[in-house]
Amino acid sequence: MNLLIFGDPCGITSGVAVKNGYKPENIVVWENDVRHHYAIKQISDKITITTDANFEKLNMRFHSNIGNPPYLKNLHLEFLLKGLELSDNVSLVHPAGWLFRSTRKIEMQVRSALKNRVRKLELFNGNAKFPDARFGCPLVVTTAVKHHTGPIELVYGTTGNRYYIDSLDDMPTGFWEPSAIHLETVEKYKQLTQTDSVNSLLKKYSGTGSSISTPRVCGHANFVSTPRVCGNQTKKAEDFVSYDFFTFFYRNSEIFDINPKNKVFTTSSEAERDSLISYLKTKVARFGLSINKISQDAHISRYLESVPLPPLDRKWTEESIMDYYKFSKEQRNLINTFISDYYV
């Protein structure tokens, strides 16, 4: 059986393949960095090392393709597409951002290529595995086979929980698990935002009205390699994001320092502005943000459109906004546990 390996800087993958019974003469490593060739050849000089320039000349079909391709921009998706084209079985470790959206051409191409082939997706925090890497989003092991029409197995390294989805269209749109209560709560938010959301308040500064200027970049991935206590919660190394990820502004943000070049949240009076600030601090608002937020850019419309807009006629508290939207006991518990303490 022929085996294709995408990128093997230290020759580790080649070594594992040989130990697992693959003959060196049946292994091809697609590796563009000549600095890595020596390590691979130390495993066996019978392993073929190729590059883009001469790869097509090999005219080979592969039984399996495994790899950890370059993560820069969307290069890893190009490797995935090539692997699916040339191999019956593909297993790739790469960034998971493409799973939560399908707005870019290559992301749509990947989804199309994986249709009736993707069997399993294993999401995990790469920073916990590789502490010096500082990945901005989770990693995923994408496993595809020659033909698969059954449910797709979805595994979360944060909890070890497993779910089954019918297609990639059923993937959660953010860093959350598709448990029954989470799906139910997300559906409630969709109903609450049918007519309006806080996105309608984010506008180019006009010089009128009462406004707050929230940071365009807000929140961090989880880079800790050991558990850390945050308020009354503990962030594990396996968690995807840090405790400030689902926030609209930091505790020390200069939100009243209006920069005319930025988009700002604008209300009609100071009373409404203060009401909005109190609301954006609540876990109800921050849970809405979590439905779609997968990057540090806090001003993306897709993120803000999932945050309901209540009446700005009072100061909101965690309890009063929960009561206003009539969340069930189970939904309240989910929101309070999924969203980390931050402003208290």
N, C-alpha and C positions, 0 to 999 in steps of 0.2 A: 504494500500500500504506500502511495506517495503522500508525503506530509509537507505542507507549506507553512513556514514560520515567518511571521511579519516582525522584523526587528528583534535582535537578540544581542544587546550590547555586551553582556558578559559571558555569552555562550551558555547561560543557565538553561534556557528552554531547550536548546539542542541537546544538552547533556541529559535532561530529563527524558526527552524523546528516545534517545538511544537506550537508556536504562529500561524504558518501557517497551522495548522490543522493535523499535523502528530501525531498519538498516540505514546506516549513514548514507549509502549511495541513493537511498530513496527520499532523503531529506533535502529540501531546497529552502534556503534562508534569503528572504527579500530584505536586504540590508544595504542602504545607501551610504552609510558612514564607514569609510575604509578603516577607521581606527578600531572598529569592532571585529574586523575580519580575523585578526590574530587569535582572539579568544575562541572564536568559533572553530577555527582550524585546529586548535589544541584538543578539541573533542574528537575530531577525525578529519583527516585531509580528504576524505571521500565525500564530505558534505558540500553541496553546490551552493555557492554564494552568488547572488545575482542582483542586478539593479534595474531601474526602469528601462535603461537603454537596451539591454539585451534580454529582458525577461520574456517578451513575447516570442523570441526565437526558440525557447525551450519547448513550446507547443505541448504542454503537459496538463493533464487533468488530475486533481488531487482528491484523495479520500477525505483528508482533514486539513484544516487550516487553524492554527492557534497563534495568538500574538498579543503584544502589548505595544501598539503602534504609537507614533508621535501624536501628542495631544494638541499641538499648536493649531489654533483656529479649528478648521474642520478636516484636517488631514486624516484623523482617525476614521472619519466616515468614508473617506476615499479608500482607505485600506479595507474597511468593512465591505464596501461595494465590490472591490476587486476580489476579496476572498469569497464572497457569495457567487461571483461569476465563475471562479475557477475551482471551487471545492464543494463537495457534497456536504461536509460538516464544517462548521465554523464556530470557534470559541474565542472571543476577543475581550480583553480588558480595556476599557476606554471611558471617557467622560460621559455622564448620563444626561446632559442637558437636552439633547435631541429627543429624549423620551417624553418630555413635558411640553413640547411645542412641535409644530410642523409648518412653520412660516417660511423657512428657507428652502430653496430648490433642492439642495442636496439632502435635507432632512426628509422631504417628500419622496425623493428617490430611494432613500434607505428604507422607509416604511413600505414602499411598493415592493422592493427587492426581498424584504423579510416576510411578506404575506405568504401564508401557508408554508413557512419555513422556520420561523422563530419558535423555539420550544420553551426557553427558560430565560429569565432576566434576574440577576442577583445584584441588588443595589447595596453598596457599602460606602463608608466614609474612608476614602483613600488616605486621609491625613492620619487616621489611626493606624493604618498599615505602614505608611511611609511618612514618619513625622516631619521630615525636612522638606516635603514636597509642597505643602500649602496649596492644595487644590481648592478652587472656588465653588465646586459643586460635587455631588457624589460621583463615584465611579460605578460602572456596571459591568458585569460579565455577561455578554450577550452570547447565547448559545443557539445556533441554528442548525437544522438538519436538512437532508435532501428534500423531505416532504413531511409536513406536519399540519394537520387540520384540527387537532384537538385544542383544548384550552391552553393558554400560555401560563406557565408557572412563574409567579412573581414572589421573590424572596427578599426580605428586608434584613440586612445585616445589623441594623440598629436594635431589632428585637428578636430576630430569628423567626418572625411570623411568615407564613406562606399564604398566598392567595392565588386564585385562578381567574384570569380574565379571558374573554372570548377573542379579543383582538387588541391591537395597539391603540385603537380608538378609545378603549376603556381605561387606559392608563390615567392615574391621577394627574392633575395639572400642576401639582406642586409636590413638595417634599413631605407628603403624608400618605398613610396607609389606607387602602380602600376597605376598611372595616365597615360593617353595616351602619354603626352609629355615625361614623365620619361621613359616609356617603349621604346619609339622611340629613345631617347638619349642613353639608355643602348644598344639597338640594334646597334647603330652607333659605340659604343665602341667595341662591339664584332667584327664588321667588321674591325676596325682599329687595333685590336690586333691579327688578324688571322695569321700574319707572324712573329710578334715579340712584345715583351713587356719589361718593365723595369725589369721583373723577370730574364731575361737573363744576366743582369749585376750584380746580387747579387750572389757572389761566396765566397768560402773559400779563405781567404787572402793568396796570393802566394808570396808576397814580391815584385812583379813587377807591373808596371802600376800605374796610378794615381787613388787613391781610397778615398771614404768617408765612415766612419763608423757611420751608423744611429742606434738609440736605438732599441733594439729588442722589448721593451715594450714602446708603445707610444699612448697617448690619454686617455681620461677619460670618464666614463659614466657621465650623468648629475645628480649631487647630490643636486643641488640647490632647495630649496623649495619656493623661490620667484624669480621673473624675474630678469635677470642680463643683463646689456648692454655690448656687446662685439663688439668693433668697431662701425659700423653703423647698427648693428643688435642687437636684443634682444632675449636672450635665455629664453624661458618659462620653468616653472617647469615641464610641461608635456613633453618637448622634451626628446628624448631617450638619447642623448649624449651631451657632452660639446663641446665648440667651437674648441677644439684642437684634437678631436677624429680622424678626417680625415686629418692627417698630417703624414709625413714621419720622421720628426724630430722636436724637440722643438726649439724655437728661441735661447735658450742658450745651445743647444747640442754641445758637443765637437766632431763634425763630422770629424775633421782632426786628431784626436787622434786615430790612428789605433791600434786596439787590434788584434794581430795575431790569437787569439782563436775564433774570431767572423767572421761571414760572412760580406762581405763589398760590396758596389757598386763599381765596378772597370771599369775604362775607359782607353783608350790608351794614353791620354795626359792630362796635366793640363787644357788646353783649353776645352777639352771635359768634364772634371770633373766639371769645372765651369759652363758649359752649362747645365749639368745634374742638378746641384744644383738649377740653376735659374728655370729650368723646374719643378722640384719636389715641388717648392714653389707655383706654379700656381694652380688655382682652377681646371683647366682642368685635371692635373695629379691627384689632390686630389679627384676629382669626380670619376675618374677611380678606385681609392682605395675604395671609398664608395660603389661601386657596390656589393662587397662581404665581406667587413670588418665588423665583428661582435664581435671582441675581441680586447684586447690591444696588442696582438702579431702582430707586423707590418711586420714580415718577412715571413709570410705564403705565399706559392706560389700561392694559389688560390686568394689571395688578389692582389698580384702584377701582376698576369697574365692579369688582367683587365685594367692595366694602359698602354696605348700606348707608344711606344718609338720613339720620333721624331729624326731628324738628330741633332747630338750634335756638330753643327758647328757655333752656335751663342748663344748669351744670350737671353733667352726667357722672354717675358712679357705676362701679361694676354691677352692683345689685339693681340699680334703677334701669339701666339699659337692658339687662337681662329680662327684667319684668316687662319693659315696654315692648320688646319683641317676642314675649311669651315663649321663651326657650323652655323645653322640658327639663326635668331633673337630669336626665341622661345627657342631654345636649350641653347643659351648664357644666356638668362634670368634665365632659370632653374638652370644652373650651378652656376651662380652668387648668386642666392638666397638660393639654397640648401646647398652650401658649405660656412661655416662661414668665415669671415675675420680673418686672423691670423698673417700673416707676415707684414701687412701694419701698 
